[in-house]
Amino acid sequence: MKQIQIVLSDQQVEEIVNGTAQVIAEKMADDVDKYFGKKRYMNKQDACEYLGVSPSTISKWVAEGLREIRFGKNIRYDPVDLNEFMTAHKTEEFRM
């Protein structure tokens, strides 16, 4: 197998990374729309069921950076944000 070396500037690498992240985010949003339909945004109970955690865990994660959508007394969660938060907290290797 032949190997090819490609040299890229820091700016080119950044553009590739940002472009790839944008494509992934758009694909995830499309998948979420297909899965959730018109009820894309979840209340806290829906988010708890989706992630399999308690309301207090969601509150703790909000304090740690999980994004909420707030309007008046209503709070909603975007499944894309939930998935991104979970992905950001994956460990580097599997541990038992």
N, C-alpha and C positions, 0 to 999 in steps of 0.2 A: 504494500500500500504506500502510495506517495504522500508526502506531507507538504503542505503549503504554509508558508509563514506570511501573515498579513500584518502590516504595521499601520496602526491607526493613531491619530492624535487624541488627546484627552477629550476634546470637543466632539470628535466623531464617536468615540465610545459613549459619551454622555447622550448624544443624539440617538444612538442605537438603543441604549438602555431605556431612555424616556419614551421612544417610539414603541418599543416592545411592551413596556408597562401600560401605555395607553391602549394598545390593541388588546391586551389581556383584560384590562378594566372594562373595555367596551364589550368584549365577549362574555365576561362574567355578568354584566348588566343585562345583556340579551338573554342569557340563560336564566337569570333571576326573574326577568319579566315573563318568560315562558312558564316558569315553574309557579310563580305566585299570581300571575295574571294581574287583575285590577287591585288586588290586595298585596301590593309589593311591600308597603311599609308596615311594620309590625308594632303592636303595643308590647309592653314589657313581658306580659305573660306569653305572647306568641314567640318573642325572642328567647325566653327561657326554654320553652318547649323545643324550639329549633336547635338550640345549643345543648340542651339537656342539663341546664344548670338552674340554680335558685335565683329568685329576685335579688337577694343580697349579693350574690356573685356578680350579677349584671351591674349593680350599683358600684361595687368595688372596681370593676373593670372600667366603668365610666370615669371614676376618679383616676384611673391609670391611662386614660386616653381614648376609650371607646367612644365614638361619636354618637350623639343623639340628635334628633330633630325635635325642636321644641316650638310649640305655638300655644300660647295661653297655658292652661294646665295640662294640655295634651303632650305626651312624649311618644315619639315613634323611633323605630330603629330600621335602618336600611340593611337588608341582608348582605349587600355588597360590603358595607362597613363591618358587619359581623364577621364575614369571611376573611376580610383583610386583617382584622384584629387577630383572629385566630392564627392566620398564616404568619403574622409578624411575631407570634409567640411560640412558634415551633422551635424545638430544640434542634441542634445540629445533627445529632445522631439518636437513634432509637435506644431507649433505656428501659430495662425491666426492673 
